[in-house]
């Protein structure tokens, strides 16, 4: 079988430019990728009931940024070692459901964990609404159900998603200076949280992290308490290194 990366220019593969944790930037990336009308990214200011009630409903997914400290590395390694084999089967919470799209973050991506988290959030939260002709819709349609390593390779070879992500990362929408393609690995990481369904129809909070071998199941949720369940997971992670302040949580809200 031919290698798809042989048929694309070196400019269309990694390393990718890093995205910052910024709802306006994610909305711009989503617009260029084909995020359906009615959906948008919104910053979450805190986890109290009052602050969570300010977030537009329904919340369909979330993107979480955290610092890569020693405590985080130890926790993530321990969590990864406990993932079940074989991987449980999950589908999206959309109607009709479709296989959860999960991709591996290959080393060639460089600092692309923000882009990968956005792909995970949009492709799974908006699966039934994505225009098949859009860059992200076409990618999701052709890659669902495939092995995560293969989906990661396919994203590396996807020039349209990469060019849009890189363009926004280095645009005036960004609030910070964008590191170069060959910059050292950044000391922060993004993951996405989405709603997944088990074969029996139970809804679960799934963490999608391209550096892990499969989705992480964080327990049951309902459409109405998804955000609060995500908040509980995020607060447990933040408690591992409470002296750190560089955490951020962004919700993907709306419906078609």
N, C-alpha and C positions, 0 to 999 in steps of 0.2 A: 504494500500500500504506500502511495506517495506521501511525503511529509508536506502538509499544507503550508508550513512556514517557508518552503523552498519557492513558493509561488507569490510571495509578497516582498516588497522592498524592505530594506533594513529600516527605513523611516517609519514603517507601520507596525513594527514590533517594539518590545521594551528596550531600555527602561522607560517607563511612563513618568510624566511629571506628577508630583503629589498634589492631591486636593486638600485644602484646609477644611476644618470643621466650621462651616458657614452655611446657614440655610439658603441665603441668597445665591451662593455659588452652586449648591446642589440643585436648586430650582433652575438655574441657567443650564447646567449640564442636562438635567431632566428634559427641559424644553428642547434642547438640540437632539436629544436621543429619541424623543417621542413620548415623553410622559403625558398621559391622557389629561385632557381638560378636567378640572375638578379636583385634581391631586396637587399637593404642595408640601414642601418641607418646612417645618416650624420648630424653633428652638424651645426646649423644655427648661424652664427656669428653676424648678425645684420639685420635690416629691411630696410636699404636703397636699392634702386633699384640695385646698383652695387653689394652689398653683396648678395642679393637674387638671382641675376643672376649667382652667383658662385655655387649655389646648383644644383646638377644633376637633370635633368628632365626626366620623369615626377615625380612630388611629389604626392604620393598616400595617405599619412597620416602624422600626426605629433604627437609627444609626448611632453607635456609641464610640467615642474616642477616649482612650485611656493611656497613661504613661507606661512605658515598658521598664518597670523597675525590677529589682531582684525578686521582690515579693510576688509581682505579677507573673514573672517567668516560672517561678516554682508552682504557683497555683495553676497556671495554664498547662504545665507539663503533667501535673497530677490529674487534672481534669481529662486531658487527652488520653492518659493511660487507662482511664475508667470507661471510655466509650465502648459500647457493646459491639460484639462481632457475631453475626453480620449486622450491618447497619439496618435499623428499622426502616420500613417503607413509609414515607410521608408524602402527602399531596398538599397543594395550596388550599386555602380556605375560600377560594373563589367559587363561583357557580358558572359552569361546571368546574370541578377541581381538575388540576393537572399536576404532573410530577413536580416536586420541589426542584428548582434549578440550583445546583450547588457546584461551585468551581474551586479548583485548587490554585493557590497563589504561587506560581512558579517563580524561581529566582530571577528570571529574565524580566519580570514586571518592574523590578526596582521598588520604588516607594509608591506603589499603586494600591495600597490597602483601602484608601478612601474611595477610589473608583470602584474597586471590587465590592465594597460594602454597598455602594449606590446601586450597582448592577443587581446584587442579591436582593436589595429592598424593592426596587422597582419591578423587576421581572417576576417576583413572587407575590407582591402585594397587589399588583395591577394586572395579573396574568390574563384575566378574561376581558380586559379593556384595552390592552396594548394593540395599536394598529399593526397588522402583520407587515405592512410596508415600511414601518419606522425602523431605525437602526436597532433599538433595543428589542422591539417586537420581533423583528426578523431573527435576531440572535437567539432570543428565548425560544421561539418556535422550533428552530432547527436543533437546539442543544438540549432541550428537556429530555430527561431519561437517560442521558449519556453519563459515562464515568466522569467524576470530578476532574481528573487529570486531563481528560480529553476536552472538557468544557473550558478549562483554563488555557489550554493550547489554542483553542478556537478563539478565545478572547484576545490572546496575544496577536493573533493573525487578523483581527478585525480592525481594519484601518479607519472605518467611519466612527466607531465608538471611541477609539483612541484619539483621533484628531480632534473630536469635539471636547473630550475630557482635557487634553493638553491645552487646547485653545482657551478654555475657561480658567484652567489652573493658573495661567500666566496673564490673565486679563485684568482689567480694572475692577472686576467684581471681587477679586481676592483682596483681603484686608492685610495680608502679609506678603513679603517678598517670596516668590516661588523658588525653591532650590532647583539646581540644575539636574539634568538627567543622570549624571554620573555622581551625584552627591552621595555622601555616606548614608547608610541606613538611618532613617529617622528614629527618634526615641519615643514615638507614640504609635498606636495601632488602632485601626477601625474594625469593628464588627457590626453585623446587622442582626436585628431581631425581627422575625416574621411569624405569622400564624401558620401552623401546619396542622393537617388532619392525619390521624392514624387510620389504618384500614377499617377500624370499627366506627370511625366518624368523630372520635374525640378530638377536641381542639387543644393544641399544645403551643407553648412558647418555644420557638426554635432559634438558637443562636447560630448564625452562619459566619464562620471564620475560615477564610481560605487557607490558613496555615494549619488547620486541623483536618483530619481524615474524613470527617463526616459532620453533619449537624449535631449540635448539643441540645438535648431535650431538657428544658428547665421546668417542665411540669405543666399541669392543666391550666387553661384559661378559658374565658368566654369572650365574645366580641366586645362586650362592654367593659371588662376588667383587664383587657390585654395590656394597656399602658401601665396600670398599677402593678401588674405582675412583672412586667419588664423593669419597672422602677425598683421592685424588691431585689431582682437579680443584680441590677446595677449598683444598688447600695451595698450589697454583700461584697461585690468586687471592690468598690471604693474603700470599704472598711479594711481591706488587706493592706492598704497603704494610706491611712487617713491624713498623713501630713502633706500628701500631694494635693495640688489644687487644679491641675490641668486635666480635668474631666469635662466631657460635654456629651449631651444626649439630644438628638434631633429626631422629631417624629415625622413620619410620612402620613399625611392625613388626607381625608376626602374619599369620595366614591364617584363612580361613573353615573 
